[in-house]
Each structure stands twice: as structure tokens, then as C-alpha cells.
Amino acid sequence: KTRAQLSGVSTFVILGMSAVGGSMVPRFIMTETMQKFGLLTFNGWALDGYLKVFWREEPLWRLWPQVLVLAASAVVFMVIARSLARRWEQV
């Protein structure tokens, strides 16, 4: 209900997504179940793309799945954010 509560919740969510997505521990070390959960995070998709290019030295055109998921997520969340902003503007 307050900004302080939102700040605490958002910190928890971001740290959780970072941990599961592979920012703190590489996903290939995690169990297979945790690796699948990592694909529910932005970090997981972004880090997969970085690993493809910088570690495995794959060509850029092989990034299309990661770019597609991240771009689609950005569009969906921007639409949600805009609809919530419109609701707040009307109040």
C-alpha cells in the first residue's frame, strides 16, 4: 500500500529473478528444474544470449530466440504499464 512496501517487494523480486536467472550462479550449474525456472526471467534469456555470442562465439543471427522473447516481453509489459498509468491519470 505504500512506496516503502513496494520498494521491499521489488527488491525481493529482482534479487530472486537474478538468482534464478543465472546472474549470481550460472544456470548450467543448477538442477534441470531450476534451469527451466530460469527461463521465466529476463536475466535467463539475456544471459543465454551473452553466452552464445561471447562464450560459444556463435554468429549474431543465432540470437533470434532470445531477442524475440525479450522484445515480446518488453512490448507486453509496456502495454500493461501504460494501461495502469492511464488508470492512475483518471483518478
C-alpha positions, 0 to 999 in steps of 0.5 A: 500500500505504500512506496516503502512496501513496494520498494521491499517487494521489488527488491525481493523480486529482482534479487530472486529473478537474478538468482534464478536467472543465472546472474549470481550462479550460472544456470548450467550449474543448477538442477534441470528444474531450476534451469527451466525456472530460469527461463521465466526471467529476463536475466535467463534469456539475456544471459543465454544470449551473452553466452552464445555470442561471447562464450560459444562465439556463435554468429549474431543471427543465432540470437533470434530466440532470445531477442524475440522473447525479450522484445515480446516481453518488453512490448507486453509489459509496456502495454500493461504499464501504460494501461495502469498509468492511464488508470492512475491519470483518471483518478 
